[in-house]
Amino acid sequence: MAAHFKPLMPLDDAWSALHTALQALPARVLTEAVDSMDALGRVLAEPLCSTVAVPPADNAAMDGYAVRAADC
């Protein structure tokens, strides 16, 4: 089965679609604590950092290294 790809849209159209989809935050932002499973569609009020390293060690297979064949 052949994959059907949607052609790329011009940059100006992409920017227009992005700006149309954006929503401004209310002038007075209220914060509340919610369970992470209930946080879909919400915005963090402050930065959040993991308490554990993921992955726990350097893992080149997950780091996304790439080379060009011409450089080998």
mmJSON file of the N, C-alpha and C atoms, coordinates in Angstrom:
{"data_MODEL":{"atom_site":{
"group_PDB":["ATOM","ATOM","ATOM","ATOM","ATOM","ATOM","ATOM","ATOM","ATOM","ATOM","ATOM","ATOM","ATOM","ATOM","ATOM","ATOM","ATOM","ATOM","ATOM","ATOM","ATOM","ATOM","ATOM","ATOM","ATOM","ATOM","ATOM","ATOM","ATOM","ATOM","ATOM","ATOM","ATOM","ATOM","ATOM","ATOM","ATOM","ATOM","ATOM","ATOM","ATOM","ATOM","ATOM","ATOM","ATOM","ATOM","ATOM","ATOM","ATOM","ATOM","ATOM","ATOM","ATOM","ATOM","ATOM","ATOM","ATOM","ATOM","ATOM","ATOM","ATOM","ATOM","ATOM","ATOM","ATOM","ATOM","ATOM","ATOM","ATOM","ATOM","ATOM","ATOM","ATOM","ATOM","ATOM","ATOM","ATOM","ATOM","ATOM","ATOM","ATOM","ATOM","ATOM","ATOM","ATOM","ATOM","ATOM","ATOM","ATOM","ATOM","ATOM","ATOM","ATOM","ATOM","ATOM","ATOM","ATOM","ATOM","ATOM","ATOM","ATOM","ATOM","ATOM","ATOM","ATOM","ATOM","ATOM","ATOM","ATOM","ATOM","ATOM","ATOM","ATOM","ATOM","ATOM","ATOM","ATOM","ATOM","ATOM","ATOM","ATOM","ATOM","ATOM","ATOM","ATOM","ATOM","ATOM","ATOM","ATOM","ATOM","ATOM","ATOM","ATOM","ATOM","ATOM","ATOM","ATOM","ATOM","ATOM","ATOM","ATOM","ATOM","ATOM","ATOM","ATOM","ATOM","ATOM","ATOM","ATOM","ATOM","ATOM","ATOM","ATOM","ATOM","ATOM","ATOM","ATOM","ATOM","ATOM","ATOM","ATOM","ATOM","ATOM","ATOM","ATOM","ATOM","ATOM","ATOM","ATOM","ATOM","ATOM","ATOM","ATOM","ATOM","ATOM","ATOM","ATOM","ATOM","ATOM","ATOM","ATOM","ATOM","ATOM","ATOM","ATOM","ATOM","ATOM","ATOM","ATOM","ATOM","ATOM","ATOM","ATOM","ATOM","ATOM","ATOM","ATOM","ATOM","ATOM","ATOM","ATOM","ATOM","ATOM","ATOM","ATOM","ATOM","ATOM","ATOM","ATOM","ATOM","ATOM","ATOM","ATOM","ATOM","ATOM","ATOM"],
"id":[1,2,3,4,5,6,7,8,9,10,11,12,13,14,15,16,17,18,19,20,21,22,23,24,25,26,27,28,29,30,31,32,33,34,35,36,37,38,39,40,41,42,43,44,45,46,47,48,49,50,51,52,53,54,55,56,57,58,59,60,61,62,63,64,65,66,67,68,69,70,71,72,73,74,75,76,77,78,79,80,81,82,83,84,85,86,87,88,89,90,91,92,93,94,95,96,97,98,99,100,101,102,103,104,105,106,107,108,109,110,111,112,113,114,115,116,117,118,119,120,121,122,123,124,125,126,127,128,129,130,131,132,133,134,135,136,137,138,139,140,141,142,143,144,145,146,147,148,149,150,151,152,153,154,155,156,157,158,159,160,161,162,163,164,165,166,167,168,169,170,171,172,173,174,175,176,177,178,179,180,181,182,183,184,185,186,187,188,189,190,191,192,193,194,195,196,197,198,199,200,201,202,203,204,205,206,207,208,209,210,211,212,213,214,215,216],
"type_symbol":["N","C","C","N","C","C","N","C","C","N","C","C","N","C","C","N","C","C","N","C","C","N","C","C","N","C","C","N","C","C","N","C","C","N","C","C","N","C","C","N","C","C","N","C","C","N","C","C","N","C","C","N","C","C","N","C","C","N","C","C","N","C","C","N","C","C","N","C","C","N","C","C","N","C","C","N","C","C","N","C","C","N","C","C","N","C","C","N","C","C","N","C","C","N","C","C","N","C","C","N","C","C","N","C","C","N","C","C","N","C","C","N","C","C","N","C","C","N","C","C","N","C","C","N","C","C","N","C","C","N","C","C","N","C","C","N","C","C","N","C","C","N","C","C","N","C","C","N","C","C","N","C","C","N","C","C","N","C","C","N","C","C","N","C","C","N","C","C","N","C","C","N","C","C","N","C","C","N","C","C","N","C","C","N","C","C","N","C","C","N","C","C","N","C","C","N","C","C","N","C","C","N","C","C","N","C","C","N","C","C","N","C","C","N","C","C"],
"label_atom_id":["N","CA","C","N","CA","C","N","CA","C","N","CA","C","N","CA","C","N","CA","C","N","CA","C","N","CA","C","N","CA","C","N","CA","C","N","CA","C","N","CA","C","N","CA","C","N","CA","C","N","CA","C","N","CA","C","N","CA","C","N","CA","C","N","CA","C","N","CA","C","N","CA","C","N","CA","C","N","CA","C","N","CA","C","N","CA","C","N","CA","C","N","CA","C","N","CA","C","N","CA","C","N","CA","C","N","CA","C","N","CA","C","N","CA","C","N","CA","C","N","CA","C","N","CA","C","N","CA","C","N","CA","C","N","CA","C","N","CA","C","N","CA","C","N","CA","C","N","CA","C","N","CA","C","N","CA","C","N","CA","C","N","CA","C","N","CA","C","N","CA","C","N","CA","C","N","CA","C","N","CA","C","N","CA","C","N","CA","C","N","CA","C","N","CA","C","N","CA","C","N","CA","C","N","CA","C","N","CA","C","N","CA","C","N","CA","C","N","CA","C","N","CA","C","N","CA","C","N","CA","C","N","CA","C","N","CA","C","N","CA","C","N","CA","C","N","CA","C","N","CA","C"],
"label_alt_id":[null,null,null,null,null,null,null,null,null,null,null,null,null,null,null,null,null,null,null,null,null,null,null,null,null,null,null,null,null,null,null,null,null,null,null,null,null,null,null,null,null,null,null,null,null,null,null,null,null,null,null,null,null,null,null,null,null,null,null,null,null,null,null,null,null,null,null,null,null,null,null,null,null,null,null,null,null,null,null,null,null,null,null,null,null,null,null,null,null,null,null,null,null,null,null,null,null,null,null,null,null,null,null,null,null,null,null,null,null,null,null,null,null,null,null,null,null,null,null,null,null,null,null,null,null,null,null,null,null,null,null,null,null,null,null,null,null,null,null,null,null,null,null,null,null,null,null,null,null,null,null,null,null,null,null,null,null,null,null,null,null,null,null,null,null,null,null,null,null,null,null,null,null,null,null,null,null,null,null,null,null,null,null,null,null,null,null,null,null,null,null,null,null,null,null,null,null,null,null,null,null,null,null,null,null,null,null,null,null,null,null,null,null,null,null,null],
"label_comp_id":["MET","MET","MET","ALA","ALA","ALA","ALA","ALA","ALA","HIS","HIS","HIS","PHE","PHE","PHE","LYS","LYS","LYS","PRO","PRO","PRO","LEU","LEU","LEU","MET","MET","MET","PRO","PRO","PRO","LEU","LEU","LEU","ASP","ASP","ASP","ASP","ASP","ASP","ALA","ALA","ALA","TRP","TRP","TRP","SER","SER","SER","ALA","ALA","ALA","LEU","LEU","LEU","HIS","HIS","HIS","THR","THR","THR","ALA","ALA","ALA","LEU","LEU","LEU","GLN","GLN","GLN","ALA","ALA","ALA","LEU","LEU","LEU","PRO","PRO","PRO","ALA","ALA","ALA","ARG","ARG","ARG","VAL","VAL","VAL","LEU","LEU","LEU","THR","THR","THR","GLU","GLU","GLU","ALA","ALA","ALA","VAL","VAL","VAL","ASP","ASP","ASP","SER","SER","SER","MET","MET","MET","ASP","ASP","ASP","ALA","ALA","ALA","LEU","LEU","LEU","GLY","GLY","GLY","ARG","ARG","ARG","VAL","VAL","VAL","LEU","LEU","LEU","ALA","ALA","ALA","GLU","GLU","GLU","PRO","PRO","PRO","LEU","LEU","LEU","CYS","CYS","CYS","SER","SER","SER","THR","THR","THR","VAL","VAL","VAL","ALA","ALA","ALA","VAL","VAL","VAL","PRO","PRO","PRO","PRO","PRO","PRO","ALA","ALA","ALA","ASP","ASP","ASP","ASN","ASN","ASN","ALA","ALA","ALA","ALA","ALA","ALA","MET","MET","MET","ASP","ASP","ASP","GLY","GLY","GLY","TYR","TYR","TYR","ALA","ALA","ALA","VAL","VAL","VAL","ARG","ARG","ARG","ALA","ALA","ALA","ALA","ALA","ALA","ASP","ASP","ASP","CYS","CYS","CYS"],
"label_asym_id":["A","A","A","A","A","A","A","A","A","A","A","A","A","A","A","A","A","A","A","A","A","A","A","A","A","A","A","A","A","A","A","A","A","A","A","A","A","A","A","A","A","A","A","A","A","A","A","A","A","A","A","A","A","A","A","A","A","A","A","A","A","A","A","A","A","A","A","A","A","A","A","A","A","A","A","A","A","A","A","A","A","A","A","A","A","A","A","A","A","A","A","A","A","A","A","A","A","A","A","A","A","A","A","A","A","A","A","A","A","A","A","A","A","A","A","A","A","A","A","A","A","A","A","A","A","A","A","A","A","A","A","A","A","A","A","A","A","A","A","A","A","A","A","A","A","A","A","A","A","A","A","A","A","A","A","A","A","A","A","A","A","A","A","A","A","A","A","A","A","A","A","A","A","A","A","A","A","A","A","A","A","A","A","A","A","A","A","A","A","A","A","A","A","A","A","A","A","A","A","A","A","A","A","A","A","A","A","A","A","A","A","A","A","A","A","A"],
"label_entity_id":["1","1","1","1","1","1","1","1","1","1","1","1","1","1","1","1","1","1","1","1","1","1","1","1","1","1","1","1","1","1","1","1","1","1","1","1","1","1","1","1","1","1","1","1","1","1","1","1","1","1","1","1","1","1","1","1","1","1","1","1","1","1","1","1","1","1","1","1","1","1","1","1","1","1","1","1","1","1","1","1","1","1","1","1","1","1","1","1","1","1","1","1","1","1","1","1","1","1","1","1","1","1","1","1","1","1","1","1","1","1","1","1","1","1","1","1","1","1","1","1","1","1","1","1","1","1","1","1","1","1","1","1","1","1","1","1","1","1","1","1","1","1","1","1","1","1","1","1","1","1","1","1","1","1","1","1","1","1","1","1","1","1","1","1","1","1","1","1","1","1","1","1","1","1","1","1","1","1","1","1","1","1","1","1","1","1","1","1","1","1","1","1","1","1","1","1","1","1","1","1","1","1","1","1","1","1","1","1","1","1","1","1","1","1","1","1"],
"label_seq_id":[1,1,1,2,2,2,3,3,3,4,4,4,5,5,5,6,6,6,7,7,7,8,8,8,9,9,9,10,10,10,11,11,11,12,12,12,13,13,13,14,14,14,15,15,15,16,16,16,17,17,17,18,18,18,19,19,19,20,20,20,21,21,21,22,22,22,23,23,23,24,24,24,25,25,25,26,26,26,27,27,27,28,28,28,29,29,29,30,30,30,31,31,31,32,32,32,33,33,33,34,34,34,35,35,35,36,36,36,37,37,37,38,38,38,39,39,39,40,40,40,41,41,41,42,42,42,43,43,43,44,44,44,45,45,45,46,46,46,47,47,47,48,48,48,49,49,49,50,50,50,51,51,51,52,52,52,53,53,53,54,54,54,55,55,55,56,56,56,57,57,57,58,58,58,59,59,59,60,60,60,61,61,61,62,62,62,63,63,63,64,64,64,65,65,65,66,66,66,67,67,67,68,68,68,69,69,69,70,70,70,71,71,71,72,72,72],
"pdbx_PDB_ins_code":[null,null,null,null,null,null,null,null,null,null,null,null,null,null,null,null,null,null,null,null,null,null,null,null,null,null,null,null,null,null,null,null,null,null,null,null,null,null,null,null,null,null,null,null,null,null,null,null,null,null,null,null,null,null,null,null,null,null,null,null,null,null,null,null,null,null,null,null,null,null,null,null,null,null,null,null,null,null,null,null,null,null,null,null,null,null,null,null,null,null,null,null,null,null,null,null,null,null,null,null,null,null,null,null,null,null,null,null,null,null,null,null,null,null,null,null,null,null,null,null,null,null,null,null,null,null,null,null,null,null,null,null,null,null,null,null,null,null,null,null,null,null,null,null,null,null,null,null,null,null,null,null,null,null,null,null,null,null,null,null,null,null,null,null,null,null,null,null,null,null,null,null,null,null,null,null,null,null,null,null,null,null,null,null,null,null,null,null,null,null,null,null,null,null,null,null,null,null,null,null,null,null,null,null,null,null,null,null,null,null,null,null,null,null,null,null],
"Cartn_x":[0.844,0.0,0.896,0.685,1.5,1.077,2.07,1.779,1.35,0.381,-0.086,0.354,1.216,1.738,1.095,0.774,0.222,1.399,1.273,2.388,2.645,3.886,4.237,3.522,3.139,2.481,3.523,3.267,4.201,4.391,5.564,5.901,4.898,4.501,3.541,2.218,1.773,0.54,0.712,1.892,2.166,2.152,2.806,2.812,1.392,0.598,-0.778,-1.596,-1.434,-2.148,-1.712,-0.42,0.101,-0.49,-0.469,-1.003,-2.508,-3.208,-4.645,-4.918,-4.042,-4.236,-3.813,-2.984,-2.505,-3.618,-3.566,-4.52,-3.74,-4.126,-3.458,-3.848,-2.899,-3.205,-4.044,-4.904,-5.687,-4.775,-5.219,-4.411,-4.065,-4.977,-4.741,-4.67,-3.483,-3.289,-3.427,-4.345,-4.528,-3.782,-3.23,-2.534,-3.266,-3.154,-3.713,-2.909,-2.862,-2.17,-3.152,-2.726,-3.545,-2.659,-3.244,-2.531,-2.034,-0.864,-0.308,-1.224,-2.0,-2.917,-4.099,-4.311,-5.394,-4.877,-3.608,-2.977,-3.021,-3.661,-3.727,-4.347,-3.657,-4.164,-3.818,-3.106,-2.727,-1.314,-0.944,0.386,1.049,2.325,3.043,3.217,3.041,3.21,4.675,5.485,6.908,7.648,8.97,9.723,9.596,9.618,9.52,10.715,11.439,12.617,12.413,12.899,12.794,13.697,13.26,14.079,14.99,14.829,15.677,16.239,17.439,18.054,17.469,16.973,16.409,17.02,17.806,18.276,19.309,19.561,20.471,21.94,22.288,23.668,23.637,24.796,24.872,24.487,23.701,23.225,23.24,24.324,24.485,23.363,22.775,21.695,20.463,20.334,19.173,19.493,20.771,21.164,21.007,20.75,20.476,21.698,22.806,23.984,23.729,24.302,24.153,25.434,25.73,26.866,26.422,27.094,26.819,27.708,27.209,27.993,29.246,29.151,30.302,31.426,31.117,32.135,32.838,32.38,32.961,34.059],
"Cartn_y":[-1.169,0.0,1.241,2.133,3.333,4.363,5.033,6.091,7.344,8.039,9.279,10.436,11.271,12.387,13.679,14.516,15.824,16.724,17.452,18.307,19.409,19.86,20.932,22.216,22.993,24.262,25.376,26.445,27.575,28.134,28.687,29.197,30.237,31.169,32.201,31.582,30.524,29.843,29.135,28.549,27.868,28.865,30.011,31.049,31.52,31.712,32.162,31.134,29.859,28.802,28.744,28.926,28.914,30.064,31.265,32.424,32.294,31.672,31.46,30.488,29.493,28.473,28.946,29.971,30.446,31.13,30.976,31.65,32.425,33.665,34.476,34.003,34.096,33.783,34.91,34.603,35.667,36.642,37.889,38.917,38.51,37.904,37.463,35.946,35.43,33.982,33.373,32.447,31.734,30.413,29.997,28.715,27.764,26.48,25.446,24.172,23.342,22.06,21.005,20.279,19.186,17.974,16.811,15.581,15.633,15.098,15.149,14.482,13.497,12.836,13.733,14.807,15.752,17.061,17.093,18.341,18.596,17.746,17.926,19.285,20.07,21.364,22.499,22.205,23.238,23.72,24.838,25.437,25.465,25.097,25.139,26.582,26.812,28.147,28.43,27.381,27.53,26.336,26.452,25.337,24.064,22.936,21.645,20.8,20.26,19.432,18.043,17.055,15.676,15.446,14.59,14.234,13.049,12.434,11.308,11.574,11.047,11.177,10.13,10.563,9.628,9.936,9.062,7.795,8.052,7.06,7.258,7.387,7.115,7.231,7.696,8.177,8.571,7.378,7.636,6.56,7.065,6.785,7.295,6.843,5.7,5.213,6.107,6.868,7.729,9.206,9.546,10.953,11.565,10.785,11.325,11.729,11.049,11.367,10.984,11.758,11.457,11.84,11.137,11.473,11.364,12.118,12.011,10.927,10.167,9.117,9.7,10.912,11.527,11.841,11.947,12.247,10.998,9.805,8.561,8.059],
"Cartn_z":[0.0,0.0,0.0,-0.932,-1.043,-0.007,0.561,1.534,0.783,1.329,0.729,1.614,1.075,1.836,1.368,2.318,2.013,1.601,0.497,0.082,1.11,1.18,2.107,1.719,2.721,2.437,2.416,1.703,1.685,3.097,3.374,4.697,5.18,4.324,4.733,5.178,4.493,4.882,6.227,6.456,7.72,8.875,8.695,9.743,10.025,8.982,9.151,9.937,9.611,10.327,11.784,12.031,13.396,14.207,13.654,14.367,14.607,13.7,13.868,15.019,15.184,16.214,17.605,17.689,18.993,19.775,21.068,21.949,22.998,23.24,24.244,25.645,26.567,27.955,28.544,29.485,30.105,30.842,30.996,31.65,33.081,33.78,35.154,35.14,35.262,35.187,36.577,36.716,37.973,37.897,39.017,39.041,39.969,39.659,40.517,40.307,41.307,41.214,40.697,39.658,39.128,38.9,38.888,38.593,37.149,36.889,35.536,34.509,34.928,34.002,33.628,34.376,34.096,33.509,33.118,32.701,31.19,30.425,28.981,28.642,27.801,27.377,28.325,29.405,30.367,30.097,30.715,30.568,31.933,32.0,33.273,33.737,35.032,35.601,35.913,36.019,36.312,35.714,35.526,34.947,35.794,35.126,35.798,35.372,36.33,36.037,36.619,35.891,36.344,37.548,38.442,39.605,39.306,38.129,37.726,36.334,36.084,34.771,33.837,32.676,31.701,30.347,29.744,30.299,31.388,32.23,33.355,32.96,31.725,31.25,29.801,29.319,27.915,27.046,26.023,25.172,23.741,23.029,21.67,20.742,21.007,20.152,20.244,21.31,21.504,21.305,21.058,20.987,19.603,18.589,17.276,16.474,16.623,15.826,14.37,13.453,12.035,11.309,10.238,9.386,7.934,7.085,5.648,5.065,4.138,3.514,2.869,2.329,1.674,2.66,3.957,4.959,5.47,5.088,5.592,4.674],
"occupancy":[1.0,1.0,1.0,1.0,1.0,1.0,1.0,1.0,1.0,1.0,1.0,1.0,1.0,1.0,1.0,1.0,1.0,1.0,1.0,1.0,1.0,1.0,1.0,1.0,1.0,1.0,1.0,1.0,1.0,1.0,1.0,1.0,1.0,1.0,1.0,1.0,1.0,1.0,1.0,1.0,1.0,1.0,1.0,1.0,1.0,1.0,1.0,1.0,1.0,1.0,1.0,1.0,1.0,1.0,1.0,1.0,1.0,1.0,1.0,1.0,1.0,1.0,1.0,1.0,1.0,1.0,1.0,1.0,1.0,1.0,1.0,1.0,1.0,1.0,1.0,1.0,1.0,1.0,1.0,1.0,1.0,1.0,1.0,1.0,1.0,1.0,1.0,1.0,1.0,1.0,1.0,1.0,1.0,1.0,1.0,1.0,1.0,1.0,1.0,1.0,1.0,1.0,1.0,1.0,1.0,1.0,1.0,1.0,1.0,1.0,1.0,1.0,1.0,1.0,1.0,1.0,1.0,1.0,1.0,1.0,1.0,1.0,1.0,1.0,1.0,1.0,1.0,1.0,1.0,1.0,1.0,1.0,1.0,1.0,1.0,1.0,1.0,1.0,1.0,1.0,1.0,1.0,1.0,1.0,1.0,1.0,1.0,1.0,1.0,1.0,1.0,1.0,1.0,1.0,1.0,1.0,1.0,1.0,1.0,1.0,1.0,1.0,1.0,1.0,1.0,1.0,1.0,1.0,1.0,1.0,1.0,1.0,1.0,1.0,1.0,1.0,1.0,1.0,1.0,1.0,1.0,1.0,1.0,1.0,1.0,1.0,1.0,1.0,1.0,1.0,1.0,1.0,1.0,1.0,1.0,1.0,1.0,1.0,1.0,1.0,1.0,1.0,1.0,1.0,1.0,1.0,1.0,1.0,1.0,1.0,1.0,1.0,1.0,1.0,1.0,1.0],
"B_iso_or_equiv":[0.0,0.0,0.0,0.0,0.0,0.0,0.0,0.0,0.0,0.0,0.0,0.0,0.0,0.0,0.0,0.0,0.0,0.0,0.0,0.0,0.0,0.0,0.0,0.0,0.0,0.0,0.0,0.0,0.0,0.0,0.0,0.0,0.0,0.0,0.0,0.0,0.0,0.0,0.0,0.0,0.0,0.0,0.0,0.0,0.0,0.0,0.0,0.0,0.0,0.0,0.0,0.0,0.0,0.0,0.0,0.0,0.0,0.0,0.0,0.0,0.0,0.0,0.0,0.0,0.0,0.0,0.0,0.0,0.0,0.0,0.0,0.0,0.0,0.0,0.0,0.0,0.0,0.0,0.0,0.0,0.0,0.0,0.0,0.0,0.0,0.0,0.0,0.0,0.0,0.0,0.0,0.0,0.0,0.0,0.0,0.0,0.0,0.0,0.0,0.0,0.0,0.0,0.0,0.0,0.0,0.0,0.0,0.0,0.0,0.0,0.0,0.0,0.0,0.0,0.0,0.0,0.0,0.0,0.0,0.0,0.0,0.0,0.0,0.0,0.0,0.0,0.0,0.0,0.0,0.0,0.0,0.0,0.0,0.0,0.0,0.0,0.0,0.0,0.0,0.0,0.0,0.0,0.0,0.0,0.0,0.0,0.0,0.0,0.0,0.0,0.0,0.0,0.0,0.0,0.0,0.0,0.0,0.0,0.0,0.0,0.0,0.0,0.0,0.0,0.0,0.0,0.0,0.0,0.0,0.0,0.0,0.0,0.0,0.0,0.0,0.0,0.0,0.0,0.0,0.0,0.0,0.0,0.0,0.0,0.0,0.0,0.0,0.0,0.0,0.0,0.0,0.0,0.0,0.0,0.0,0.0,0.0,0.0,0.0,0.0,0.0,0.0,0.0,0.0,0.0,0.0,0.0,0.0,0.0,0.0,0.0,0.0,0.0,0.0,0.0,0.0],
"pdbx_formal_charge":[null,null,null,null,null,null,null,null,null,null,null,null,null,null,null,null,null,null,null,null,null,null,null,null,null,null,null,null,null,null,null,null,null,null,null,null,null,null,null,null,null,null,null,null,null,null,null,null,null,null,null,null,null,null,null,null,null,null,null,null,null,null,null,null,null,null,null,null,null,null,null,null,null,null,null,null,null,null,null,null,null,null,null,null,null,null,null,null,null,null,null,null,null,null,null,null,null,null,null,null,null,null,null,null,null,null,null,null,null,null,null,null,null,null,null,null,null,null,null,null,null,null,null,null,null,null,null,null,null,null,null,null,null,null,null,null,null,null,null,null,null,null,null,null,null,null,null,null,null,null,null,null,null,null,null,null,null,null,null,null,null,null,null,null,null,null,null,null,null,null,null,null,null,null,null,null,null,null,null,null,null,null,null,null,null,null,null,null,null,null,null,null,null,null,null,null,null,null,null,null,null,null,null,null,null,null,null,null,null,null,null,null,null,null,null,null],
"auth_seq_id":[1,1,1,2,2,2,3,3,3,4,4,4,5,5,5,6,6,6,7,7,7,8,8,8,9,9,9,10,10,10,11,11,11,12,12,12,13,13,13,14,14,14,15,15,15,16,16,16,17,17,17,18,18,18,19,19,19,20,20,20,21,21,21,22,22,22,23,23,23,24,24,24,25,25,25,26,26,26,27,27,27,28,28,28,29,29,29,30,30,30,31,31,31,32,32,32,33,33,33,34,34,34,35,35,35,36,36,36,37,37,37,38,38,38,39,39,39,40,40,40,41,41,41,42,42,42,43,43,43,44,44,44,45,45,45,46,46,46,47,47,47,48,48,48,49,49,49,50,50,50,51,51,51,52,52,52,53,53,53,54,54,54,55,55,55,56,56,56,57,57,57,58,58,58,59,59,59,60,60,60,61,61,61,62,62,62,63,63,63,64,64,64,65,65,65,66,66,66,67,67,67,68,68,68,69,69,69,70,70,70,71,71,71,72,72,72],
"auth_comp_id":["MET","MET","MET","ALA","ALA","ALA","ALA","ALA","ALA","HIS","HIS","HIS","PHE","PHE","PHE","LYS","LYS","LYS","PRO","PRO","PRO","LEU","LEU","LEU","MET","MET","MET","PRO","PRO","PRO","LEU","LEU","LEU","ASP","ASP","ASP","ASP","ASP","ASP","ALA","ALA","ALA","TRP","TRP","TRP","SER","SER","SER","ALA","ALA","ALA","LEU","LEU","LEU","HIS","HIS","HIS","THR","THR","THR","ALA","ALA","ALA","LEU","LEU","LEU","GLN","GLN","GLN","ALA","ALA","ALA","LEU","LEU","LEU","PRO","PRO","PRO","ALA","ALA","ALA","ARG","ARG","ARG","VAL","VAL","VAL","LEU","LEU","LEU","THR","THR","THR","GLU","GLU","GLU","ALA","ALA","ALA","VAL","VAL","VAL","ASP","ASP","ASP","SER","SER","SER","MET","MET","MET","ASP","ASP","ASP","ALA","ALA","ALA","LEU","LEU","LEU","GLY","GLY","GLY","ARG","ARG","ARG","VAL","VAL","VAL","LEU","LEU","LEU","ALA","ALA","ALA","GLU","GLU","GLU","PRO","PRO","PRO","LEU","LEU","LEU","CYS","CYS","CYS","SER","SER","SER","THR","THR","THR","VAL","VAL","VAL","ALA","ALA","ALA","VAL","VAL","VAL","PRO","PRO","PRO","PRO","PRO","PRO","ALA","ALA","ALA","ASP","ASP","ASP","ASN","ASN","ASN","ALA","ALA","ALA","ALA","ALA","ALA","MET","MET","MET","ASP","ASP","ASP","GLY","GLY","GLY","TYR","TYR","TYR","ALA","ALA","ALA","VAL","VAL","VAL","ARG","ARG","ARG","ALA","ALA","ALA","ALA","ALA","ALA","ASP","ASP","ASP","CYS","CYS","CYS"],
"auth_asym_id":["A","A","A","A","A","A","A","A","A","A","A","A","A","A","A","A","A","A","A","A","A","A","A","A","A","A","A","A","A","A","A","A","A","A","A","A","A","A","A","A","A","A","A","A","A","A","A","A","A","A","A","A","A","A","A","A","A","A","A","A","A","A","A","A","A","A","A","A","A","A","A","A","A","A","A","A","A","A","A","A","A","A","A","A","A","A","A","A","A","A","A","A","A","A","A","A","A","A","A","A","A","A","A","A","A","A","A","A","A","A","A","A","A","A","A","A","A","A","A","A","A","A","A","A","A","A","A","A","A","A","A","A","A","A","A","A","A","A","A","A","A","A","A","A","A","A","A","A","A","A","A","A","A","A","A","A","A","A","A","A","A","A","A","A","A","A","A","A","A","A","A","A","A","A","A","A","A","A","A","A","A","A","A","A","A","A","A","A","A","A","A","A","A","A","A","A","A","A","A","A","A","A","A","A","A","A","A","A","A","A","A","A","A","A","A","A"],
"auth_atom_id":["N","CA","C","N","CA","C","N","CA","C","N","CA","C","N","CA","C","N","CA","C","N","CA","C","N","CA","C","N","CA","C","N","CA","C","N","CA","C","N","CA","C","N","CA","C","N","CA","C","N","CA","C","N","CA","C","N","CA","C","N","CA","C","N","CA","C","N","CA","C","N","CA","C","N","CA","C","N","CA","C","N","CA","C","N","CA","C","N","CA","C","N","CA","C","N","CA","C","N","CA","C","N","CA","C","N","CA","C","N","CA","C","N","CA","C","N","CA","C","N","CA","C","N","CA","C","N","CA","C","N","CA","C","N","CA","C","N","CA","C","N","CA","C","N","CA","C","N","CA","C","N","CA","C","N","CA","C","N","CA","C","N","CA","C","N","CA","C","N","CA","C","N","CA","C","N","CA","C","N","CA","C","N","CA","C","N","CA","C","N","CA","C","N","CA","C","N","CA","C","N","CA","C","N","CA","C","N","CA","C","N","CA","C","N","CA","C","N","CA","C","N","CA","C","N","CA","C","N","CA","C","N","CA","C","N","CA","C","N","CA","C","N","CA","C","N","CA","C","N","CA","C"],
"pdbx_PDB_model_num":[1,1,1,1,1,1,1,1,1,1,1,1,1,1,1,1,1,1,1,1,1,1,1,1,1,1,1,1,1,1,1,1,1,1,1,1,1,1,1,1,1,1,1,1,1,1,1,1,1,1,1,1,1,1,1,1,1,1,1,1,1,1,1,1,1,1,1,1,1,1,1,1,1,1,1,1,1,1,1,1,1,1,1,1,1,1,1,1,1,1,1,1,1,1,1,1,1,1,1,1,1,1,1,1,1,1,1,1,1,1,1,1,1,1,1,1,1,1,1,1,1,1,1,1,1,1,1,1,1,1,1,1,1,1,1,1,1,1,1,1,1,1,1,1,1,1,1,1,1,1,1,1,1,1,1,1,1,1,1,1,1,1,1,1,1,1,1,1,1,1,1,1,1,1,1,1,1,1,1,1,1,1,1,1,1,1,1,1,1,1,1,1,1,1,1,1,1,1,1,1,1,1,1,1,1,1,1,1,1,1,1,1,1,1,1,1]
}}}
